Structure formats: structure tokens, C-alpha cells
Amino acid sequence: MAVGFPTKVSYANGDVFSASDINDTNGTINLLTSSTLSVAAAKNMVINGAADFWQRGTTFTNAVAYTADRWYQAASNVTTTQETTIVPTGFRYSVKGTTTATTQPYWMQAIETDNAIRYAGQTVTLSYYAATSNSSNVLIRLDYSNNVNEAIAGTYTTIASNSVAATSTMSRVSATFAVPSTAKTLRVLVGAAGSQTIGVTTSFTGVQLELGSTSTTFSRAGGTIQGELAACQRYYWQTGLRASRSFGVAQFVNTVDGLAFVALPVTMRVNPSNSVSAATDFEVINAGGSSAIALTAISFGEQSVDGFTANLTTASGMTTGQASLWRSKSAGNATLKVSAEL
């Protein structure tokens, strides 16, 4: 017999209801608790908080740029690497920055308006696992912008900047913030709280931004590894870096010019911008598949959140009307990069 909804107005976890408390039969109601909800998708607004994905590579030297997916290295004179040793229990990776000169190593992530707007006027908690080789303090900072989808390096106002004690082994740190009601974009900052001398390392993982004044068990924004990858690819997708990797099929309109369409693995945040490593890293197969013809130029045409067209140019050797496979050369240096980052 099906169990109906309880009619009791107030009840506690594990309450056993009598017939008068249940619509049609006796039963036991076990309520969801904060621990059972702690790994729910969308609780955490920080994407790739556990540094699971590194589409751009795993080493970045003195680069003010994106490193691990969604994590923007804000200071030069830092080498960011994927770390597998300095990690807390239950995590596979962390982001590690090593100073190459005296500087403050820190990383940022911007949270787009569609996700950040629900935090406007709310109390939130930012937490993460951190370690510094010299046991110096680490940074827990949250910024906001009144602009819709403000760029990662755009104009923000700091809500609060906290300097919190850390050790040389991973420990969890946290701080609570009151988000202004006008906030439309948020920016999370983590890393060292001040300048570090050359050779000091700062590592972090398990970054979480959530509603409320208490940090709860870490949960990926996407809920699962596959969900987290899709969340990362909403902002950036990169493919290539292996021999004879196929990118699509091109239709040649004459003996040198072809047009290819590439479907994206997920719908991106906005129409993306595209780039390639170098046109000469790519090739197409001529009629009958008898030989590979090197490309001399690649440009991009129609763009959408679901896919884009690529204009492929060779010196000669193609056949008008021919459908040809577009791929990387055997050296495996070709990369195709598609970005919709803030």
C-alpha cells in the first residue's frame, strides 16, 4: 500500500508516525539532513573547485592567464602546476603556484550573472583547502560587480579580504561574506595573503562558495565528474595535441578553399572566440585519400553557442566539390581552442 504524505505539522528526523499522522498507513519518515544534501549539484557555485580539469595544459610559467579550467592566475612571476602530492584526503588534484620572483600568488574565478544573482543580498561562505610551504597566511576574498557578466579582469569592488592562517599541509579555511543586493557578478580570489619570496609554494583545492554562514562538505558544482567537465566546457573547450586527430569534414569549393563545420560538445555560455596553434599544424586529405595536403591558413566564420564554421586554405591539390577530412599532422602539435570565458 502506498504511503501518503504526513499530516503532522512539525516532525524530527527519524520520527515514526502513527496512523493518525499518515494519510493511509503507518510509516517511518527519514528526513534529508545537511550531510545527505552536502554533495548536491549546484550547491557550490565555484566550477572546477577540485582542480579536476586542465584542458589548457598542466604547467604555466609566469602567465597571467587561465590555468586549470576556470582558474585565472592573476600574478606574474608564478609557475602554476597540477599537483598530486599536496592534496587533502578525498581529492586527486590541487593547484600549486611556485614563485619565480617576489610576488603575491593568487588565482581568481568569475561567477557569471545567471549563477551569481541568487546570492545578491545573501550571506555566503567561501571555503577551500590550502597549504603554503612557509606556513604563511592565505587569502579568502570575494569581490562583486554591479555589471552583468563582468570580465575576470574587469572592475570589481571587494566585499571583504581575509588573511587566514595556513600550514605546510592541507587544511580547510573559510570566511563569511554579506553580498550586496546590487551584485550581478561575483569574483572569488584564493592564494597567498601577501608577497612571497622566490621558491615559495601555495597550493589549493576544494574551493566552495555556498549560501549560509557555515561551510559544508565539499561538492562539485556539476555534481559528478562528467557534470563538472560539461560545466568547464561551457566556458572553454580545447582539443588536439595528438597525431592524426580528426576535427571535422571540409567541403572544398575550389582547389584550395574548404569549409568545415565543428559541433561543440556542450552549449557554450556565449558565441565563442576561436583560435588554433598554427595552420601548418593541420592537414586535409585529398581526393581518394592518396595524400595529405598541408593547410596554409585557417579562419573562422559563422559562430554559435553550439558550433562554428572554419575556412581552410591549402596551397593547391584539392578537388572542387570534394569532402575532405580535416585533421592534425602526425607531429601532434595541433590544437583548436574555443573560449567563452568572462
C-alpha positions in Angstrom: 0.0 0.0 0.0 1.4 3.4 -0.9 2.3 5.7 1.9 0.7 9.1 1.8 2.1 12.5 2.8 2.3 13.1 6.6 -0.2 15.4 8.1 1.8 16.2 11.2 2.8 19.9 11.2 6.2 19.5 12.8 8.4 16.5 13.0 12.0 15.5 13.5 14.5 13.2 11.7 13.5 9.6 12.2 10.0 10.3 13.6 7.8 7.2 13.5 4.3 8.3 12.6 1.1 6.7 13.8 -1.9 6.0 11.7 -3.3 9.4 12.6 -0.1 11.1 11.3 -0.1 9.3 7.9 -2.8 9.7 5.3 -3.3 6.0 4.7 -0.9 3.7 6.6 1.7 3.6 9.3 5.3 4.5 8.2 8.7 5.9 9.1 9.8 9.2 7.6 13.6 9.8 7.4 14.2 13.4 6.7 17.1 14.7 4.5 19.8 16.2 6.6 22.6 18.7 5.8 25.0 15.7 5.4 22.8 13.9 2.9 22.4 17.1 1.0 26.1 18.1 1.2 27.1 16.7 -2.2 24.1 18.1 -4.1 24.8 19.6 -7.5 24.6 23.4 -7.7 25.2 23.9 -4.0 28.7 25.1 -4.9 28.9 28.0 -7.4 32.7 27.5 -8.0 33.3 25.4 -11.1 36.3 23.0 -11.1 36.9 23.7 -7.4 38.7 20.4 -7.0 41.0 21.2 -10.0 39.8 18.1 -11.8 40.2 19.5 -15.3 43.2 21.1 -17.0 42.2 21.5 -20.7 44.9 24.1 -21.5 47.8 22.1 -20.0 49.3 21.3 -16.6 52.2 23.8 -16.4 52.0 27.6 -16.8 55.2 29.6 -16.4 54.9 33.3 -15.5 51.5 33.5 -17.2 48.8 36.0 -16.3 46.1 33.8 -17.8 43.7 30.9 -17.3 45.5 27.8 -15.9 43.4 24.9 -14.6 39.9 25.3 -16.0 38.1 28.4 -14.8 41.1 29.5 -12.6 42.8 32.7 -13.8 46.4 33.2 -12.5 46.4 36.9 -11.5 50.1 37.5 -10.8 53.1 37.1 -13.0 56.3 35.6 -11.7 54.4 32.4 -10.7 54.6 28.9 -12.2 51.3 27.1 -11.8 51.3 23.3 -12.0 48.9 20.5 -11.4 49.7 19.0 -8.0 49.0 15.4 -7.0 51.0 15.1 -3.7 49.9 18.1 -1.7 46.2 17.2 -1.6 43.7 16.6 1.3 42.2 13.1 1.7 39.5 12.5 -0.8 41.0 14.8 -3.5 43.1 13.9 -6.5 44.5 17.3 -7.6 45.3 20.7 -6.3 46.6 23.9 -8.0 50.2 24.7 -6.9 51.9 28.0 -7.6 55.7 28.4 -7.2 57.0 32.0 -7.1 59.8 32.8 -9.6 60.4 36.2 -8.0 58.9 38.1 -5.0 55.2 38.4 -5.7 51.8 37.5 -4.3 50.5 34.4 -6.0 46.7 34.2 -6.2 44.0 32.9 -8.6 40.6 34.2 -9.5 37.3 32.8 -10.8 34.4 35.0 -12.0 30.9 33.7 -11.5 28.5 34.8 -14.2 25.3 36.6 -13.5 22.9 33.7 -14.2 24.6 31.9 -11.3 25.7 34.8 -9.1 22.3 36.7 -9.0 20.8 34.3 -6.5 23.5 35.4 -4.0 22.5 39.1 -4.1 21.6 40.3 -0.7 22.5 36.9 0.9 25.1 35.7 3.3 27.6 33.3 1.7 30.6 31.2 2.8 33.8 30.7 0.8 36.0 27.8 1.9 38.9 25.8 0.5 41.8 23.6 1.4 45.2 25.4 1.4 48.8 24.8 2.1 51.9 27.1 1.9 55.5 25.8 2.0 56.4 28.5 4.6 53.1 28.2 6.6 52.2 31.8 5.7 48.7 33.1 5.7 46.3 32.6 2.8 43.7 34.8 1.1 40.0 34.4 1.2 38.4 37.3 -0.8 35.1 37.9 -2.5 34.5 40.7 -5.0 31.4 41.9 -6.7 30.3 43.9 -9.7 27.1 45.7 -10.5 27.6 44.8 -14.1 26.2 41.8 -15.9 28.9 39.2 -16.6 31.8 41.4 -15.8 35.1 40.1 -17.3 37.5 38.3 -15.0 40.0 41.2 -15.0 37.3 43.9 -15.1 36.1 46.4 -12.5 35.1 44.9 -9.1 34.5 46.1 -5.6 35.9 44.0 -2.7 33.3 42.8 -0.2 36.0 41.7 2.2 39.5 40.3 2.1 40.6 37.9 4.8 44.0 36.7 5.8 43.8 33.3 7.4 46.5 31.1 9.0 47.6 28.1 6.9 50.2 25.3 7.3 52.5 23.4 5.1 49.9 20.6 4.9 46.4 20.9 3.6 43.9 22.5 6.0 40.5 23.9 5.3 40.0 27.7 5.7 36.8 29.7 5.3 35.2 33.1 5.7 31.7 34.5 5.5 30.5 37.5 3.4 27.4 39.6 3.0 26.8 40.1 -0.7 25.3 43.4 -1.7 21.8 43.4 -3.1 23.1 45.1 -6.3 25.7 42.4 -7.1 25.3 40.8 -10.5 28.8 39.2 -11.0 30.9 37.7 -8.2 34.7 37.0 -8.2 36.4 34.5 -5.9 40.1 35.1 -5.0 42.3 32.4 -3.3 46.0 32.1 -2.8 48.7 33.7 -0.6 47.6 36.6 1.6 50.8 38.6 0.8 54.0 38.7 -1.1 56.1 35.6 -1.1 59.8 35.3 -1.8 61.2 33.2 -4.7 60.6 29.5 -4.4 57.6 29.6 -2.0 54.7 27.3 -3.0 51.0 27.9 -2.4 48.5 25.1 -3.1 44.7 25.0 -3.0 41.8 22.7 -3.9 38.2 22.0 -2.8 37.1 25.6 -3.3 33.4 26.1 -2.5 31.1 29.2 -2.4 27.7 28.4 -0.9 24.7 30.1 0.7 24.7 30.4 4.5 27.2 31.2 7.2 28.7 27.7 7.6 30.9 25.7 5.3 29.6 22.3 4.5 31.2 19.2 2.9 32.7 20.0 -0.5 30.6 19.3 -3.5 31.4 19.7 -7.2 29.3 22.4 -9.0 28.3 19.8 -11.6 27.6 17.1 -9.1 29.6 14.4 -10.9 32.9 14.4 -12.8 31.0 14.3 -16.1 28.8 17.2 -14.9 31.9 19.2 -13.8 33.5 18.7 -17.3 30.4 19.9 -19.0 30.4 23.0 -16.7 34.0 23.7 -17.6 33.3 23.3 -21.3 30.5 25.8 -21.2 33.4 28.3 -20.9 36.3 26.7 -22.7 36.9 23.7 -24.9 40.2 22.6 -26.3 41.0 19.6 -28.5 44.0 18.3 -30.4 47.6 17.6 -29.2 47.7 14.1 -30.7 48.7 12.7 -34.1 46.0 12.5 -36.8 43.2 13.8 -34.6 40.2 14.5 -36.7 38.4 17.8 -36.3 35.7 17.6 -39.0 34.9 17.2 -42.6 35.5 20.1 -45.1 33.8 20.6 -48.4 36.1 22.2 -50.9 34.6 25.0 -53.1 37.7 25.1 -55.4 41.2 23.6 -55.4 42.4 25.5 -52.4 39.5 26.6 -50.2 37.3 24.4 -48.0 34.6 25.0 -45.4 34.2 22.8 -42.3 31.6 22.8 -39.5 32.6 21.8 -35.9 29.9 20.8 -33.4 30.7 21.7 -29.8 30.4 19.1 -27.1 28.2 21.3 -24.9 26.3 24.6 -25.4 28.7 27.4 -24.5 27.9 30.5 -22.4 28.0 32.9 -25.4 29.1 32.7 -29.0 32.8 31.7 -28.6 36.1 33.1 -30.0 38.3 30.5 -31.7 42.0 30.1 -32.3 44.4 27.4 -33.5 48.0 26.7 -32.6 49.2 27.3 -36.3 47.6 26.5 -39.6 50.6 24.5 -40.6 49.9 22.0 -37.7 46.8 20.8 -39.7 46.2 19.0 -42.9 43.4 17.7 -45.1 43.2 14.5 -47.2 42.9 14.9 -51.0 40.6 13.1 -53.4 40.7 9.4 -52.9 42.7 9.7 -49.7 46.0 9.3 -51.6 47.9 12.0 -49.8 47.7 14.7 -47.0 47.8 18.3 -48.0 49.1 20.9 -45.5 46.9 23.9 -44.6 48.4 27.4 -45.1 45.6 29.3 -43.4 42.6 28.8 -41.1 40.0 31.4 -40.3 36.6 31.2 -38.6 33.2 32.2 -40.0 29.8 31.7 -38.5 29.8 31.3 -34.7 27.1 30.0 -32.4 26.9 28.5 -28.9 26.6 25.1 -30.4 29.2 25.1 -33.2 31.1 27.1 -35.8 32.5 27.1 -39.3 36.2 27.0 -40.2 37.6 28.2 -43.5 40.5 26.0 -44.5 43.1 27.1 -47.2 45.7 25.0 -48.9 48.3 26.0 -51.5 46.8 23.6 -54.1 46.0 20.0 -54.6 42.3 19.7 -53.7 39.3 18.9 -55.9 36.3 21.2 -56.3 33.2 19.6 -54.5 35.4 17.1 -52.6 34.6 16.3 -49.0 37.9 16.0 -47.1 38.9 15.0 -43.6 40.4 17.9 -41.6 43.0 16.6 -39.1 46.2 17.2 -37.2 49.5 16.3 -38.6 51.5 13.3 -37.3 53.6 15.5 -35.1 50.5 16.0 -32.9 51.1 19.7 -32.2 47.7 20.9 -33.5 45.3 22.5 -31.0 41.9 24.0 -31.6 40.8 26.4 -28.8 37.3 27.7 -28.2 36.6 30.2 -25.5 33.5 31.8 -23.9 35.2 32.9 -20.7 34.2 36.0 -18.9 
